[in-house]
Amino acid sequence: MLETSARLLRLLSLLQVRRDWSGADLAGRLGVDVRTVRRDVDKLRGLGYPVDSTPGTAGGYRLGAGAEMPPLLLDDDEAVAVAVGLRTAAGGTVSGIEESSVRALAKLLQVMPSRLRHRVDALADATVAMPGNGPVVQAEVLTAIAAACRAHERLRFDYRTHDGEESRRGAEPHRLVHSGTRWYLVAWDTARADWRNFRVDRITLRPPHGPRFVPREPPEQDVRRWASWEVAVGQYRYQARCTVHAPAEEVVTRTTPTSAVVEPIDGRSCTLRAGSNSLDGLALHLALLGYRFTVHEPPELVAHVAALADRLHGAVPPSRPAAGD
């Protein structure tokens, strides 16, 4: 009986970590035959877990959505991670989930063993959150976009640009990207026939969504890197490329994913790309990094930095010899 119960827990854990499983895959993971898997699935259903199945050679199992939330299987580290995430969500960049996060955290803490509650409480006591001034997004907007990404359904929405210009857009959503302070939607803009990066806080959805579409190849395998490029460089009039004479791992600590893209050249230098609509702004951004750098492009920035360097050099009075020299 103990072995069967442990196997049921293992089966439920597998169903939670992947969307679709074949009976053969589950049998292999559990070390039993397919018939035993079917019996164990029936036992889970009897316990209230909605496990969907499809017959045939291409069939399989998935954990479906039920009328009631089944108990979650979490190990110690996972339980602490969820608790920390709920605390963060209670004061984060997603609007409308603060109260729900607090309620969920209270329920989780009630069933946590004391050793885990002490870990969570210690982290809470030692942490002070700084007030944020970034834009917030509605939780229902994020979940609707995420669902459309998963179901491959087109989105229609009104979009407000940085200048306040409103436009109606249609897009095939690919991924949501979170920079830490802002949410972005990477999507194929159907009217412009190109990939675009949309600020989610500037999106007003116009349901219903659809129709479904066949997913396209993403603009780059690393969608986070592509989104960082678009936000930090691609949208600006002047796009700088320079060599910074310092290790990439040091330079990234003085930038953010939304202000620059940093790529290592070797252990002592890296390529930095950044954008701005102001040459002065770009020059100041590079100078304040605190490292020696060489500007390669655009030509306007090369000339601007050279002229600025001359002016700064002329602003320093010539050194005078010390008395007695």
Short mmCIF file of the C-alpha atoms (twelve columns), coordinates in Angstrom:
data_MODEL
# 
_entry.id   MODEL 
# 
loop_
_atom_site.group_PDB 
_atom_site.id 
_atom_site.type_symbol 
_atom_site.label_atom_id 
_atom_site.label_alt_id 
_atom_site.label_comp_id 
_atom_site.label_asym_id 
_atom_site.label_seq_id 
_atom_site.Cartn_x 
_atom_site.Cartn_y 
_atom_site.Cartn_z 
_atom_site.pdbx_PDB_model_num 
ATOM 1   C CA . MET A 1   0.000   0.000  0.000   1 
ATOM 2   C CA . LEU A 2   2.822   2.395  0.859   1 
ATOM 3   C CA . GLU A 3   4.483   1.659  -2.484  1 
ATOM 4   C CA . THR A 4   1.229   2.336  -4.342  1 
ATOM 5   C CA . SER A 5   0.706   5.639  -2.524  1 
ATOM 6   C CA . ALA A 6   4.258   6.757  -3.311  1 
ATOM 7   C CA . ARG A 7   3.725   5.861  -6.959  1 
ATOM 8   C CA . LEU A 8   0.498   7.890  -7.070  1 
ATOM 9   C CA . LEU A 9   2.327   10.909 -5.691  1 
ATOM 10  C CA . ARG A 10  5.061   10.422 -8.265  1 
ATOM 11  C CA . LEU A 11  2.474   10.112 -11.059 1 
ATOM 12  C CA . LEU A 12  0.702   13.287 -9.949  1 
ATOM 13  C CA . SER A 13  4.031   15.121 -9.784  1 
ATOM 14  C CA . LEU A 14  4.852   14.067 -13.358 1 
ATOM 15  C CA . LEU A 15  1.448   15.233 -14.610 1 
ATOM 16  C CA . GLN A 16  2.044   18.623 -13.011 1 
ATOM 17  C CA . VAL A 17  5.432   19.315 -14.587 1 
ATOM 18  C CA . ARG A 18  4.529   18.557 -18.220 1 
ATOM 19  C CA . ARG A 19  1.348   19.194 -20.173 1 
ATOM 20  C CA . ASP A 20  1.060   15.924 -22.134 1 
ATOM 21  C CA . TRP A 21  2.297   12.421 -21.382 1 
ATOM 22  C CA . SER A 22  1.885   9.169  -23.282 1 
ATOM 23  C CA . GLY A 23  1.037   6.090  -21.297 1 
ATOM 24  C CA . ALA A 24  4.340   4.502  -22.330 1 
ATOM 25  C CA . ASP A 25  6.336   7.529  -21.130 1 
ATOM 26  C CA . LEU A 26  4.609   7.480  -17.745 1 
ATOM 27  C CA . ALA A 27  5.098   3.740  -17.430 1 
ATOM 28  C CA . GLY A 28  8.793   4.125  -18.157 1 
ATOM 29  C CA . ARG A 29  9.202   6.881  -15.587 1 
ATOM 30  C CA . LEU A 30  7.316   4.925  -12.914 1 
ATOM 31  C CA . GLY A 31  8.832   1.521  -13.677 1 
ATOM 32  C CA . VAL A 32  5.458   -0.173 -14.246 1 
ATOM 33  C CA . ASP A 33  3.430   -1.328 -17.230 1 
ATOM 34  C CA . VAL A 34  0.850   0.728  -19.131 1 
ATOM 35  C CA . ARG A 35  -2.049  -1.153 -17.532 1 
ATOM 36  C CA . THR A 36  -0.835  -0.118 -14.067 1 
ATOM 37  C CA . VAL A 37  -0.654  3.479  -15.248 1 
ATOM 38  C CA . ARG A 38  -4.313  3.304  -16.317 1 
ATOM 39  C CA . ARG A 39  -5.316  1.929  -12.916 1 
ATOM 40  C CA . ASP A 40  -3.322  4.617  -11.105 1 
ATOM 41  C CA . VAL A 41  -4.925  7.332  -13.244 1 
ATOM 42  C CA . ASP A 42  -8.356  5.977  -12.279 1 
ATOM 43  C CA . LYS A 43  -7.330  6.166  -8.598  1 
ATOM 44  C CA . LEU A 44  -6.279  9.803  -9.022  1 
ATOM 45  C CA . ARG A 45  -9.655  10.566 -10.584 1 
ATOM 46  C CA . GLY A 46  -11.330 8.914  -7.614  1 
ATOM 47  C CA . LEU A 47  -9.384  11.258 -5.335  1 
ATOM 48  C CA . GLY A 48  -10.703 14.287 -7.232  1 
ATOM 49  C CA . TYR A 49  -7.842  14.986 -9.638  1 
ATOM 50  C CA . PRO A 50  -9.173  15.743 -13.161 1 
ATOM 51  C CA . VAL A 51  -6.899  13.675 -15.405 1 
ATOM 52  C CA . ASP A 52  -7.916  13.867 -19.076 1 
ATOM 53  C CA . SER A 53  -7.051  11.073 -21.481 1 
ATOM 54  C CA . THR A 54  -7.211  10.558 -25.241 1 
ATOM 55  C CA . PRO A 55  -7.288  7.058  -26.789 1 
ATOM 56  C CA . GLY A 56  -5.239  5.726  -29.682 1 
ATOM 57  C CA . THR A 57  -1.554  5.541  -30.559 1 
ATOM 58  C CA . ALA A 58  -1.196  9.338  -30.357 1 
ATOM 59  C CA . GLY A 59  -3.210  9.533  -27.147 1 
ATOM 60  C CA . GLY A 60  -2.054  10.173 -23.644 1 
ATOM 61  C CA . TYR A 61  -2.775  11.895 -20.351 1 
ATOM 62  C CA . ARG A 62  -2.819  15.433 -19.052 1 
ATOM 63  C CA . LEU A 63  -3.881  17.052 -15.808 1 
ATOM 64  C CA . GLY A 64  -7.058  18.942 -16.628 1 
ATOM 65  C CA . ALA A 65  -8.774  21.894 -15.001 1 
ATOM 66  C CA . GLY A 66  -11.252 20.810 -12.344 1 
ATOM 67  C CA . ALA A 67  -14.086 22.408 -10.439 1 
ATOM 68  C CA . GLU A 68  -11.872 22.512 -7.353  1 
ATOM 69  C CA . MET A 69  -8.167  23.126 -7.016  1 
ATOM 70  C CA . PRO A 70  -6.451  19.831 -6.156  1 
ATOM 71  C CA . PRO A 71  -3.747  19.782 -3.478  1 
ATOM 72  C CA . LEU A 72  -0.337  20.852 -4.722  1 
ATOM 73  C CA . LEU A 73  2.715   18.668 -4.374  1 
ATOM 74  C CA . LEU A 74  5.624   20.852 -3.285  1 
ATOM 75  C CA . ASP A 75  8.955   19.947 -1.778  1 
ATOM 76  C CA . ASP A 76  10.527  22.224 0.851   1 
ATOM 77  C CA . ASP A 77  12.404  24.477 -1.579  1 
ATOM 78  C CA . GLU A 78  9.384   24.763 -3.896  1 
ATOM 79  C CA . ALA A 79  7.094   25.723 -1.008  1 
ATOM 80  C CA . VAL A 80  9.497   28.454 0.139   1 
ATOM 81  C CA . ALA A 81  9.869   29.698 -3.438  1 
ATOM 82  C CA . VAL A 82  6.070   29.966 -3.847  1 
ATOM 83  C CA . ALA A 83  5.736   31.814 -0.536  1 
ATOM 84  C CA . VAL A 84  8.462   34.284 -1.483  1 
ATOM 85  C CA . GLY A 85  6.855   34.778 -4.887  1 
ATOM 86  C CA . LEU A 86  3.481   35.520 -3.301  1 
ATOM 87  C CA . ARG A 87  5.036   38.076 -0.956  1 
ATOM 88  C CA . THR A 88  6.686   39.760 -3.920  1 
ATOM 89  C CA . ALA A 89  3.477   39.697 -5.966  1 
ATOM 90  C CA . ALA A 90  1.648   41.478 -3.151  1 
ATOM 91  C CA . GLY A 91  3.654   44.608 -3.925  1 
ATOM 92  C CA . GLY A 92  4.944   44.117 -7.443  1 
ATOM 93  C CA . THR A 93  4.307   45.435 -10.939 1 
ATOM 94  C CA . VAL A 94  1.100   43.451 -11.536 1 
ATOM 95  C CA . SER A 95  -2.024  45.271 -10.447 1 
ATOM 96  C CA . GLY A 96  -5.125  43.553 -9.110  1 
ATOM 97  C CA . ILE A 97  -3.467  40.507 -7.514  1 
ATOM 98  C CA . GLU A 98  -2.241  42.055 -4.267  1 
ATOM 99  C CA . GLU A 99  -5.185  40.914 -2.132  1 
ATOM 100 C CA . SER A 100 -5.330  37.499 -3.819  1 
ATOM 101 C CA . SER A 101 -1.607  37.031 -3.220  1 
ATOM 102 C CA . VAL A 102 -1.993  37.818 0.481   1 
ATOM 103 C CA . ARG A 103 -4.901  35.350 0.802   1 
ATOM 104 C CA . ALA A 104 -2.985  32.616 -1.021  1 
ATOM 105 C CA . LEU A 105 0.087   33.252 1.130   1 
ATOM 106 C CA . ALA A 106 -1.971  32.975 4.302   1 
ATOM 107 C CA . LYS A 107 -3.388  29.616 3.176   1 
ATOM 108 C CA . LEU A 108 0.071   28.324 2.258   1 
ATOM 109 C CA . LEU A 109 1.585   29.375 5.587   1 
ATOM 110 C CA . GLN A 110 -1.199  27.585 7.468   1 
ATOM 111 C CA . VAL A 111 -0.234  24.206 6.015   1 
ATOM 112 C CA . MET A 112 3.529   24.752 6.078   1 
ATOM 113 C CA . PRO A 113 5.547   22.885 8.695   1 
ATOM 114 C CA . SER A 114 7.127   25.187 11.256  1 
ATOM 115 C CA . ARG A 115 10.649  24.743 9.871   1 
ATOM 116 C CA . LEU A 116 9.545   26.229 6.530   1 
ATOM 117 C CA . ARG A 117 7.510   29.031 8.107   1 
ATOM 118 C CA . HIS A 118 10.632  30.096 9.995   1 
ATOM 119 C CA . ARG A 119 12.579  30.337 6.702   1 
ATOM 120 C CA . VAL A 120 9.861   32.419 5.058   1 
ATOM 121 C CA . ASP A 121 9.415   34.658 8.112   1 
ATOM 122 C CA . ALA A 122 13.169  35.191 8.423   1 
ATOM 123 C CA . LEU A 123 13.368  36.347 4.822   1 
ATOM 124 C CA . ALA A 124 10.391  38.672 5.303   1 
ATOM 125 C CA . ASP A 125 11.881  40.171 8.475   1 
ATOM 126 C CA . ALA A 126 15.238  40.801 6.809   1 
ATOM 127 C CA . THR A 127 13.794  42.324 3.630   1 
ATOM 128 C CA . VAL A 128 12.735  45.926 3.053   1 
ATOM 129 C CA . ALA A 129 11.047  46.674 -0.269  1 
ATOM 130 C CA . MET A 130 11.909  49.932 -1.988  1 
ATOM 131 C CA . PRO A 131 8.914   51.797 -3.411  1 
ATOM 132 C CA . GLY A 132 8.696   51.399 -7.158  1 
ATOM 133 C CA . ASN A 133 7.652   54.008 -9.688  1 
ATOM 134 C CA . GLY A 134 7.372   51.788 -12.745 1 
ATOM 135 C CA . PRO A 135 4.124   51.160 -14.618 1 
ATOM 136 C CA . VAL A 136 1.785   48.422 -13.420 1 
ATOM 137 C CA . VAL A 137 -0.305  46.072 -15.552 1 
ATOM 138 C CA . GLN A 138 -3.608  44.417 -14.784 1 
ATOM 139 C CA . ALA A 139 -3.394  40.730 -13.883 1 
ATOM 140 C CA . GLU A 140 -6.289  39.871 -16.190 1 
ATOM 141 C CA . VAL A 141 -4.473  41.475 -19.132 1 
ATOM 142 C CA . LEU A 142 -1.360  39.389 -18.478 1 
ATOM 143 C CA . THR A 143 -3.321  36.159 -18.113 1 
ATOM 144 C CA . ALA A 144 -5.350  36.866 -21.265 1 
ATOM 145 C CA . ILE A 145 -2.186  37.518 -23.286 1 
ATOM 146 C CA . ALA A 146 -0.478  34.438 -21.841 1 
ATOM 147 C CA . ALA A 147 -3.502  32.308 -22.741 1 
ATOM 148 C CA . ALA A 148 -3.463  33.662 -26.307 1 
ATOM 149 C CA . CYS A 149 0.272   32.877 -26.567 1 
ATOM 150 C CA . ARG A 150 -0.368  29.322 -25.458 1 
ATOM 151 C CA . ALA A 151 -3.441  28.764 -27.666 1 
ATOM 152 C CA . HIS A 152 -1.869  30.559 -30.677 1 
ATOM 153 C CA . GLU A 153 -4.790  32.976 -30.969 1 
ATOM 154 C CA . ARG A 154 -4.520  36.401 -32.566 1 
ATOM 155 C CA . LEU A 155 -4.933  39.471 -30.403 1 
ATOM 156 C CA . ARG A 156 -6.647  42.749 -31.233 1 
ATOM 157 C CA . PHE A 157 -5.845  45.736 -29.086 1 
ATOM 158 C CA . ASP A 158 -5.478  49.503 -28.905 1 
ATOM 159 C CA . TYR A 159 -1.890  50.607 -28.398 1 
ATOM 160 C CA . ARG A 160 -0.554  53.879 -27.030 1 
ATOM 161 C CA . THR A 161 2.976   54.888 -28.030 1 
ATOM 162 C CA . HIS A 162 5.499   56.810 -25.921 1 
ATOM 163 C CA . ASP A 163 4.271   60.016 -27.592 1 
ATOM 164 C CA . GLY A 164 0.652   59.237 -26.697 1 
ATOM 165 C CA . GLU A 165 -0.414  58.291 -30.228 1 
ATOM 166 C CA . GLU A 166 -3.230  55.717 -30.287 1 
ATOM 167 C CA . SER A 167 -3.553  52.995 -32.923 1 
ATOM 168 C CA . ARG A 168 -5.497  49.780 -33.483 1 
ATOM 169 C CA . ARG A 169 -3.221  46.743 -33.747 1 
ATOM 170 C CA . GLY A 170 -3.533  43.080 -34.661 1 
ATOM 171 C CA . ALA A 171 -0.821  40.656 -33.620 1 
ATOM 172 C CA . GLU A 172 0.143   37.012 -33.280 1 
ATOM 173 C CA . PRO A 173 1.468   36.802 -29.699 1 
ATOM 174 C CA . HIS A 174 4.650   34.828 -29.062 1 
ATOM 175 C CA . ARG A 175 6.017   35.504 -25.559 1 
ATOM 176 C CA . LEU A 176 5.703   37.809 -22.563 1 
ATOM 177 C CA . VAL A 177 9.028   39.233 -21.358 1 
ATOM 178 C CA . HIS A 178 9.520   40.835 -17.934 1 
ATOM 179 C CA . SER A 179 12.465  43.198 -17.506 1 
ATOM 180 C CA . GLY A 180 12.026  43.531 -13.745 1 
ATOM 181 C CA . THR A 181 10.115  46.818 -13.955 1 
ATOM 182 C CA . ARG A 182 8.122   46.467 -17.185 1 
ATOM 183 C CA . TRP A 183 6.226   43.787 -19.103 1 
ATOM 184 C CA . TYR A 184 6.631   43.425 -22.874 1 
ATOM 185 C CA . LEU A 185 4.781   41.388 -25.479 1 
ATOM 186 C CA . VAL A 186 6.865   39.954 -28.321 1 
ATOM 187 C CA . ALA A 187 4.462   39.446 -31.231 1 
ATOM 188 C CA . TRP A 188 4.142   39.403 -35.022 1 
ATOM 189 C CA . ASP A 189 2.405   42.611 -36.093 1 
ATOM 190 C CA . THR A 190 0.041   41.469 -38.849 1 
ATOM 191 C CA . ALA A 191 -0.425  44.920 -40.411 1 
ATOM 192 C CA . ARG A 192 3.295   45.734 -40.512 1 
ATOM 193 C CA . ALA A 193 4.341   42.163 -41.339 1 
ATOM 194 C CA . ASP A 194 7.182   42.266 -38.847 1 
ATOM 195 C CA . TRP A 195 8.068   41.361 -35.268 1 
ATOM 196 C CA . ARG A 196 7.325   44.016 -32.671 1 
ATOM 197 C CA . ASN A 197 7.886   44.623 -28.965 1 
ATOM 198 C CA . PHE A 198 4.809   46.075 -27.198 1 
ATOM 199 C CA . ARG A 199 4.715   47.560 -23.691 1 
ATOM 200 C CA . VAL A 200 1.898   45.672 -21.976 1 
ATOM 201 C CA . ASP A 201 0.926   48.649 -19.793 1 
ATOM 202 C CA . ARG A 202 0.112   50.515 -23.041 1 
ATOM 203 C CA . ILE A 203 -2.132  47.729 -24.367 1 
ATOM 204 C CA . THR A 204 -5.940  47.786 -24.149 1 
ATOM 205 C CA . LEU A 205 -7.258  44.411 -25.303 1 
ATOM 206 C CA . ARG A 206 -10.281 44.222 -27.598 1 
ATOM 207 C CA . PRO A 207 -11.813 40.740 -27.185 1 
ATOM 208 C CA . PRO A 208 -12.792 38.301 -28.471 1 
ATOM 209 C CA . HIS A 209 -9.438  36.849 -29.451 1 
ATOM 210 C CA . GLY A 210 -8.781  34.720 -32.513 1 
ATOM 211 C CA . PRO A 211 -8.646  33.193 -35.001 1 
ATOM 212 C CA . ARG A 212 -5.914  30.662 -34.333 1 
ATOM 213 C CA . PHE A 213 -2.642  30.915 -36.254 1 
ATOM 214 C CA . VAL A 214 0.328   28.708 -37.072 1 
ATOM 215 C CA . PRO A 215 3.280   29.889 -34.934 1 
ATOM 216 C CA . ARG A 216 6.135   31.545 -36.837 1 
ATOM 217 C CA . GLU A 217 9.823   31.142 -36.238 1 
ATOM 218 C CA . PRO A 218 10.728  33.695 -33.538 1 
ATOM 219 C CA . PRO A 219 12.950  36.640 -34.517 1 
ATOM 220 C CA . GLU A 220 15.741  35.074 -32.471 1 
ATOM 221 C CA . GLN A 221 16.035  31.887 -30.447 1 
ATOM 222 C CA . ASP A 222 16.812  33.919 -27.335 1 
ATOM 223 C CA . VAL A 223 13.640  36.016 -27.178 1 
ATOM 224 C CA . ARG A 224 14.862  37.835 -24.070 1 
ATOM 225 C CA . ARG A 225 17.963  39.021 -25.898 1 
ATOM 226 C CA . TRP A 226 15.886  40.167 -28.883 1 
ATOM 227 C CA . ALA A 227 13.468  42.045 -26.622 1 
ATOM 228 C CA . SER A 228 16.386  43.669 -24.811 1 
ATOM 229 C CA . TRP A 229 17.839  44.799 -28.152 1 
ATOM 230 C CA . GLU A 230 14.536  46.278 -29.288 1 
ATOM 231 C CA . VAL A 231 14.000  48.162 -26.025 1 
ATOM 232 C CA . ALA A 232 17.578  49.353 -25.487 1 
ATOM 233 C CA . VAL A 233 18.695  49.953 -29.084 1 
ATOM 234 C CA . GLY A 234 16.329  49.197 -31.952 1 
ATOM 235 C CA . GLN A 235 13.663  51.815 -31.300 1 
ATOM 236 C CA . TYR A 236 16.033  54.801 -31.252 1 
ATOM 237 C CA . ARG A 237 17.317  57.179 -33.929 1 
ATOM 238 C CA . TYR A 238 20.970  56.737 -32.922 1 
ATOM 239 C CA . GLN A 239 22.225  53.212 -32.299 1 
ATOM 240 C CA . ALA A 240 25.668  53.050 -30.775 1 
ATOM 241 C CA . ARG A 241 28.204  50.260 -31.078 1 
ATOM 242 C CA . CYS A 242 31.349  50.584 -29.032 1 
ATOM 243 C CA . THR A 243 34.085  48.516 -27.445 1 
ATOM 244 C CA . VAL A 244 34.287  48.827 -23.688 1 
ATOM 245 C CA . HIS A 245 37.704  47.928 -22.314 1 
ATOM 246 C CA . ALA A 246 36.447  45.930 -19.353 1 
ATOM 247 C CA . PRO A 247 35.096  42.390 -18.841 1 
ATOM 248 C CA . ALA A 248 31.470  41.904 -19.889 1 
ATOM 249 C CA . GLU A 249 30.506  40.538 -16.464 1 
ATOM 250 C CA . GLU A 250 31.610  43.821 -14.896 1 
ATOM 251 C CA . VAL A 251 29.941  46.058 -17.467 1 
ATOM 252 C CA . VAL A 252 26.531  44.352 -17.144 1 
ATOM 253 C CA . THR A 253 26.463  45.288 -13.465 1 
ATOM 254 C CA . ARG A 254 26.409  48.960 -14.528 1 
ATOM 255 C CA . THR A 255 23.682  48.587 -17.126 1 
ATOM 256 C CA . THR A 256 20.196  47.099 -17.366 1 
ATOM 257 C CA . PRO A 257 18.570  44.925 -20.063 1 
ATOM 258 C CA . THR A 258 16.531  47.968 -21.110 1 
ATOM 259 C CA . SER A 259 19.504  50.363 -21.377 1 
ATOM 260 C CA . ALA A 260 22.183  48.353 -23.203 1 
ATOM 261 C CA . VAL A 261 23.091  45.011 -24.774 1 
ATOM 262 C CA . VAL A 262 26.508  43.701 -23.705 1 
ATOM 263 C CA . GLU A 263 28.398  40.897 -25.482 1 
ATOM 264 C CA . PRO A 264 31.847  39.627 -24.458 1 
ATOM 265 C CA . ILE A 265 34.772  39.898 -26.890 1 
ATOM 266 C CA . ASP A 266 37.377  38.346 -24.636 1 
ATOM 267 C CA . GLY A 267 38.191  38.329 -20.941 1 
ATOM 268 C CA . ARG A 268 39.182  42.013 -20.947 1 
ATOM 269 C CA . SER A 269 36.724  43.728 -23.314 1 
ATOM 270 C CA . CYS A 270 33.177  43.593 -24.621 1 
ATOM 271 C CA . THR A 271 30.871  45.094 -27.229 1 
ATOM 272 C CA . LEU A 272 28.175  47.412 -25.918 1 
ATOM 273 C CA . ARG A 273 25.187  48.540 -27.964 1 
ATOM 274 C CA . ALA A 274 22.819  51.237 -26.784 1 
ATOM 275 C CA . GLY A 275 20.348  53.631 -28.327 1 
ATOM 276 C CA . SER A 276 19.027  57.135 -27.818 1 
ATOM 277 C CA . ASN A 277 17.375  59.957 -29.739 1 
ATOM 278 C CA . SER A 278 20.033  62.287 -28.310 1 
ATOM 279 C CA . LEU A 279 23.751  62.191 -29.095 1 
ATOM 280 C CA . ASP A 280 24.451  63.969 -25.824 1 
ATOM 281 C CA . GLY A 281 22.449  61.351 -23.961 1 
ATOM 282 C CA . LEU A 282 24.366  58.521 -25.585 1 
ATOM 283 C CA . ALA A 283 27.762  60.137 -24.932 1 
ATOM 284 C CA . LEU A 284 26.856  60.766 -21.290 1 
ATOM 285 C CA . HIS A 285 25.588  57.200 -20.852 1 
ATOM 286 C CA . LEU A 286 28.866  55.765 -22.177 1 
ATOM 287 C CA . ALA A 287 31.075  58.135 -20.215 1 
ATOM 288 C CA . LEU A 288 29.333  57.389 -16.928 1 
ATOM 289 C CA . LEU A 289 29.994  53.667 -17.227 1 
ATOM 290 C CA . GLY A 290 33.398  54.407 -15.731 1 
ATOM 291 C CA . TYR A 291 35.477  52.436 -18.249 1 
ATOM 292 C CA . ARG A 292 37.599  53.344 -21.250 1 
ATOM 293 C CA . PHE A 293 35.644  52.851 -24.450 1 
ATOM 294 C CA . THR A 294 35.991  53.232 -28.216 1 
ATOM 295 C CA . VAL A 295 33.009  54.337 -30.319 1 
ATOM 296 C CA . HIS A 296 32.630  52.629 -33.713 1 
ATOM 297 C CA . GLU A 297 29.213  53.778 -34.927 1 
ATOM 298 C CA . PRO A 298 27.161  55.661 -35.855 1 
ATOM 299 C CA . PRO A 299 29.440  58.268 -37.512 1 
ATOM 300 C CA . GLU A 300 27.456  61.098 -35.912 1 
ATOM 301 C CA . LEU A 301 28.252  59.757 -32.456 1 
ATOM 302 C CA . VAL A 302 31.956  59.282 -33.283 1 
ATOM 303 C CA . ALA A 303 32.207  62.941 -34.332 1 
ATOM 304 C CA . HIS A 304 30.102  64.110 -31.390 1 
ATOM 305 C CA . VAL A 305 32.242  62.288 -28.814 1 
ATOM 306 C CA . ALA A 306 35.443  63.645 -30.422 1 
ATOM 307 C CA . ALA A 307 34.131  67.216 -30.258 1 
ATOM 308 C CA . LEU A 308 32.923  66.721 -26.700 1 
ATOM 309 C CA . ALA A 309 36.317  65.310 -25.682 1 
ATOM 310 C CA . ASP A 310 38.047  68.407 -27.114 1 
ATOM 311 C CA . ARG A 311 35.744  70.731 -25.185 1 
ATOM 312 C CA . LEU A 312 36.236  68.825 -21.952 1 
ATOM 313 C CA . HIS A 313 40.006  68.760 -22.419 1 
ATOM 314 C CA . GLY A 314 39.999  72.519 -22.976 1 
ATOM 315 C CA . ALA A 315 37.942  73.019 -19.822 1 
ATOM 316 C CA . VAL A 316 40.776  71.758 -17.618 1 
ATOM 317 C CA . PRO A 317 43.386  74.453 -16.810 1 
ATOM 318 C CA . PRO A 318 46.989  73.520 -17.580 1 
ATOM 319 C CA . SER A 319 48.837  72.128 -14.599 1 
ATOM 320 C CA . ARG A 320 51.341  74.491 -12.963 1 
ATOM 321 C CA . PRO A 321 54.707  73.318 -11.707 1 
ATOM 322 C CA . ALA A 322 54.867  72.993 -7.959  1 
ATOM 323 C CA . ALA A 323 56.781  75.628 -6.003  1 
ATOM 324 C CA . GLY A 324 60.501  74.924 -5.870  1 
ATOM 325 C CA . ASP A 325 60.580  72.936 -9.115  1 
# 
